[in-house]
Amino acid sequence: MDNIVNYTKTENIVEDARQIIETARSNAVRSVDFCRVQMYWNLGKRIFEEEQQGKNRADYGAYIVKNLAVKLEAEYGSGFSERQLKFCRQFYRIYPIGNALRSQLNWYQYRSLIQISDPYKREYYELEAVNNSWNGRELERQIHSQLYERLLLSNDKESVLAVARRERIPETPEEIIKLPMFLEFLGLETKPSYHENDLESAIISHIADFLLEMGKGFSFVARQKRIMLEDDEFFIDLVFYNRLLRCFLIIDLKTGKISHQDLGQLQMYVNYYDRIEKLPEENPTIGIQLCTNKNDTVVKMTLPENNKTILSSEYQLYLPTSEELAKKVDEAKKSAHN
């Protein structure tokens, strides 16, 4: 018995020691990353101040950056190229208050942010990168997939920013869920047809990326959730829970165009969860019909006019170009206002 107790204590100490070491390593990396951010900010500040001394000469700023890059790159490497120094100057001009820099963000993330001209859009991504602990790749993807614009399809700018600033908690699914969805990270080949099980399996294999694409506050609950209605057996594709909305969210996958029968089945699943699974203090279940194509008029005529719990969203297996995204956002805006 003593050996068992001693073994358990040893394992506890080992686990605690691992946690201490990993935490220290993570803090060290963050500290180094932020020192780099401060270094580039100070370089930008110095370049900007030097430029102001020769403000009557239009070419003086370009000369300063080019000449400085030649000297620094030869001595310190490619991290001080002319292009990089231009980013430094831009960084300081956009973030002139050094004490306001966020230690949670690294230089790669700040470099993505300073290329956003809209200050409100930039603030949104800056806050969400911190709130959700996005790494550089995740932040870059969210910017490229026009997350901010997609949320603005069903929300006003003030509401979107208030949630990002944590001034209010989201109250509706439209404030969190991104429509349409882009699932390029699944790695599925774009082809005329494939089985829904392939899509479902790919989502489960990339569940962390899928949760990120869905929105904030989601956790995975079940796959192929089996329900019995008397002698009839049904399987719900995917079930999630959102801690901010405090409700279950059901996703029904379709690899083609949705029909009114599909929406009726999803409504049945939502009703089941509301009447059987949901606790009294939780909010009504939300259902999402995820498909490759839909008829908006059929959707509107199938669902009640006061519908707030059933959503239909198209998805794509590739990340569109900026032009294609802008076109999709415009089309979605027109559809939302009709």
C-alpha positions in Angstrom: 0.0 0.0 0.0 2.8 2.4 0.9 4.4 1.7 -2.5 1.2 2.6 -4.2 0.8 5.8 -2.3 4.5 6.8 -2.9 4.1 6.0 -6.6 0.9 8.2 -6.8 2.7 11.1 -5.0 5.7 10.8 -7.4 3.4 10.9 -10.4 1.7 14.0 -9.0 5.1 15.7 -8.5 6.2 14.7 -12.0 3.0 16.1 -13.6 3.3 19.3 -11.6 7.0 19.7 -12.6 6.1 19.2 -16.2 3.4 21.9 -15.9 5.9 24.3 -14.3 8.5 23.7 -17.0 6.0 24.0 -19.9 4.6 27.2 -18.5 8.1 28.7 -18.1 9.0 27.7 -21.6 5.8 29.3 -23.0 6.4 32.5 -21.0 10.0 32.6 -22.3 8.8 32.3 -25.9 6.2 35.0 -25.4 8.7 37.2 -23.7 11.2 36.8 -26.6 8.4 37.4 -29.2 7.3 40.6 -27.4 10.9 41.9 -27.2 11.0 41.5 -31.0 7.8 43.5 -31.3 9.2 46.2 -29.1 12.5 46.2 -31.2 10.6 46.7 -34.4 8.4 49.4 -32.9 11.5 51.3 -31.7 13.1 51.0 -35.1 10.0 52.3 -36.7 9.9 55.2 -34.2 13.5 56.1 -34.9 13.0 56.0 -38.7 9.9 58.1 -38.4 11.7 60.7 -36.3 14.6 60.9 -38.7 12.2 61.3 -41.6 10.5 64.3 -39.9 13.8 66.1 -39.9 13.9 66.0 -43.7 10.2 66.4 -44.3 10.7 69.0 -47.0 12.5 66.4 -49.1 10.1 63.9 -50.6 12.8 61.3 -51.2 14.4 61.6 -47.8 12.3 58.9 -46.2 13.0 56.4 -48.9 16.7 57.2 -48.7 16.8 56.6 -44.9 15.1 53.2 -45.1 17.1 52.0 -48.1 20.5 53.1 -46.6 19.6 51.7 -43.2 18.6 48.4 -44.7 21.9 48.0 -46.5 23.8 48.5 -43.2 21.6 46.4 -40.9 20.9 43.5 -43.3 24.6 43.0 -43.8 25.2 42.9 -40.1 22.1 41.3 -38.7 20.5 39.4 -41.6 17.2 39.4 -43.5 15.1 40.4 -40.6 16.2 44.0 -41.3 15.5 44.2 -45.1 14.2 47.3 -46.7 10.7 45.8 -46.8 10.9 44.9 -43.1 12.0 48.4 -42.2 9.1 49.8 -44.1 6.8 47.6 -42.0 8.5 49.0 -38.9 7.8 52.5 -39.9 4.2 51.7 -40.7 3.9 49.8 -37.4 4.9 52.9 -35.4 2.6 55.2 -37.4 -0.4 53.0 -36.7 0.5 52.1 -33.1 2.3 55.3 -31.9 1.8 54.5 -28.2 4.3 51.9 -27.1 2.6 51.1 -23.8 -0.6 50.1 -25.7 1.2 47.2 -27.5 -0.2 43.8 -26.6 2.3 41.3 -25.2 0.0 38.4 -26.4 0.7 39.3 -30.0 3.9 38.6 -31.9 5.5 40.5 -34.8 4.0 38.2 -37.5 0.5 39.0 -36.1 1.2 42.8 -35.9 2.5 42.7 -39.4 -0.8 41.3 -40.6 -2.8 43.8 -38.6 -1.0 46.9 -39.9 -1.9 46.0 -43.4 -5.6 46.6 -42.6 -6.5 50.1 -43.5 -9.9 50.2 -41.7 -9.2 51.0 -38.0 -12.4 49.3 -36.8 -11.7 46.2 -38.7 -8.1 46.2 -37.4 -9.3 46.6 -33.8 -11.7 43.7 -34.2 -9.0 41.3 -35.4 -6.5 42.6 -32.8 -9.0 42.0 -30.0 -10.2 38.6 -31.3 -6.6 37.4 -31.8 -6.0 38.1 -28.1 -9.4 36.9 -26.8 -9.2 33.6 -28.7 -5.4 33.1 -28.5 -5.1 32.9 -32.3 -1.6 32.2 -33.6 -0.3 34.0 -36.6 -1.6 31.5 -39.1 -5.1 31.5 -37.6 -5.2 35.3 -37.6 -4.1 35.5 -41.2 -6.8 33.0 -42.2 -9.5 34.8 -40.4 -8.5 38.1 -42.1 -8.3 36.4 -45.5 -11.7 34.7 -45.1 -13.3 38.1 -44.3 -14.6 37.0 -40.9 -15.4 40.7 -40.0 -17.4 41.2 -43.2 -19.3 38.0 -42.7 -20.3 38.9 -39.2 -21.4 42.3 -40.5 -23.9 40.6 -42.8 -26.3 40.1 -39.9 -24.9 42.5 -37.3 -24.1 46.2 -37.1 -20.5 47.3 -36.6 -21.1 48.5 -33.0 -22.5 45.1 -31.9 -19.6 43.2 -33.5 -17.0 45.5 -31.8 -18.8 45.4 -28.5 -18.6 41.6 -28.4 -14.9 41.7 -29.3 -14.3 44.4 -26.6 -16.2 42.1 -24.2 -18.6 44.9 -23.4 -21.5 42.5 -24.1 -22.2 38.8 -24.4 -23.6 37.5 -27.8 -27.3 36.9 -27.6 -28.1 35.5 -31.0 -26.5 32.8 -33.2 -25.9 35.4 -36.0 -23.5 37.2 -33.7 -21.3 34.2 -33.4 -21.8 31.8 -36.3 -20.0 32.7 -39.6 -22.1 32.4 -42.7 -21.1 31.2 -45.2 -18.4 28.7 -44.0 -15.1 28.0 -45.7 -13.7 24.5 -45.1 -10.5 24.4 -47.1 -8.6 23.0 -44.1 -10.5 19.7 -44.5 -8.3 18.8 -47.5 -11.3 17.3 -49.5 -11.1 17.3 -53.2 -13.6 19.5 -54.9 -15.7 17.2 -57.1 -19.3 16.9 -58.4 -20.3 14.5 -55.7 -19.0 12.7 -52.6 -20.6 11.0 -49.6 -21.7 12.9 -46.6 -19.8 10.5 -44.4 -16.6 11.7 -46.1 -17.4 15.3 -45.1 -18.3 14.3 -41.6 -15.2 12.3 -41.1 -13.0 15.1 -42.4 -14.7 17.5 -40.0 -14.0 15.2 -37.0 -10.4 14.8 -38.1 -10.0 18.6 -38.2 -12.3 19.4 -35.3 -10.1 22.2 -33.9 -10.1 24.1 -37.2 -13.8 23.5 -37.7 -14.6 24.9 -34.2 -12.5 28.0 -35.1 -14.4 28.4 -38.4 -17.8 28.0 -36.6 -17.2 30.9 -34.2 -16.4 31.4 -30.5 -17.5 29.4 -27.5 -18.2 26.1 -29.2 -17.4 22.6 -27.9 -17.9 19.3 -29.6 -20.6 17.0 -28.1 -21.5 14.1 -30.4 -21.2 12.6 -33.8 -24.0 10.5 -35.3 -26.1 11.0 -32.2 -28.7 8.2 -32.1 -32.2 9.0 -31.2 -35.3 6.7 -31.0 -38.8 8.0 -31.7 -40.9 5.0 -30.9 -39.6 2.3 -33.3 -37.9 4.7 -35.7 -34.2 5.3 -35.4 -32.4 8.5 -36.5 -28.9 9.8 -36.4 -27.9 13.4 -36.0 -24.7 14.2 -37.9 -23.0 16.6 -35.4 -23.9 18.1 -32.1 -22.1 21.0 -30.4 -22.7 23.2 -27.4 -22.1 27.0 -27.2 -21.2 28.3 -23.7 -21.9 31.9 -24.7 -25.4 31.3 -26.1 -25.9 28.5 -23.5 -27.5 26.2 -26.0 -27.0 23.0 -28.1 -26.3 23.4 -31.8 -27.1 20.7 -34.3 -25.5 20.5 -37.7 -27.1 18.4 -40.5 -24.7 17.9 -43.4 -25.8 17.8 -47.1 -23.4 17.5 -50.0 -25.9 18.9 -52.4 -28.8 21.3 -52.6 -31.1 21.2 -49.6 -34.8 20.5 -49.8 -37.8 21.4 -47.7 -37.7 17.7 -46.4 -34.1 18.3 -45.2 -35.2 21.4 -43.2 -38.2 19.5 -41.8 -35.9 16.7 -40.5 -33.6 19.3 -39.0 -36.5 20.9 -37.3 -37.5 17.5 -35.8 -33.9 17.1 -34.4 -34.1 20.6 -32.8 -37.5 19.8 -31.3 -36.1 16.6 -29.8 -33.2 18.4 -28.2 -35.5 21.1 -26.9 -37.9 18.7 -25.3 -35.6 15.9 -24.2 -32.0 17.0 -23.8 -32.2 20.7 -23.0 -32.2 21.8 -19.4 -34.8 24.4 -18.3 -32.3 27.1 -17.7 -30.7 26.6 -21.2 -31.7 28.5 -24.3 -33.5 26.9 -27.3 -31.5 24.6 -29.6 -30.1 25.9 -32.8 -30.0 23.9 -36.0 -27.8 24.6 -39.0 -28.3 23.0 -42.4 -24.8 22.9 -44.0 -25.0 22.4 -47.7 -23.3 23.3 -51.0 -26.3 25.0 -52.5 -29.7 26.3 -51.4 -32.8 28.0 -52.6 -33.3 31.0 -50.3 -37.0 31.2 -51.2 -37.6 27.6 -50.4 -35.9 28.0 -47.1 -38.0 31.1 -46.2 -41.3 29.4 -47.2 -40.4 26.2 -45.3 -39.6 27.9 -42.0 -41.9 30.0 -39.9 -41.7 33.8 -40.4 -40.6 34.2 -36.8 -37.9 31.5 -37.1 -34.8 32.2 -35.0 -33.4 28.7 -34.4 -33.0 27.1 -37.9 -30.2 28.4 -40.1 -29.1 27.3 -43.6 -25.5 27.9 -44.7 -23.5 27.1 -47.8 -20.0 25.9 -47.4 -17.0 25.7 -49.7 -14.1 23.3 -49.8 -11.6 26.0 -50.8 -10.8 29.5 -49.6 -12.0 31.9 -52.3 -9.9 34.8 -53.6 -10.5 38.3 -52.2 -12.6 39.2 -55.2 -14.7 36.1 -54.9 -15.2 36.7 -51.2 -16.2 40.3 -51.8 -18.7 39.1 -54.4 -20.1 36.5 -52.0 -20.4 39.0 -49.2 -22.3 41.4 -51.5 -24.7 38.6 -52.6 -25.3 37.6 -49.0 -26.1 41.2 -48.1 -28.6 41.5 -50.9 -30.2 38.2 -49.9 -30.4 39.2 -46.3 -32.2 42.4 -47.1 -34.8 40.8 -49.5 
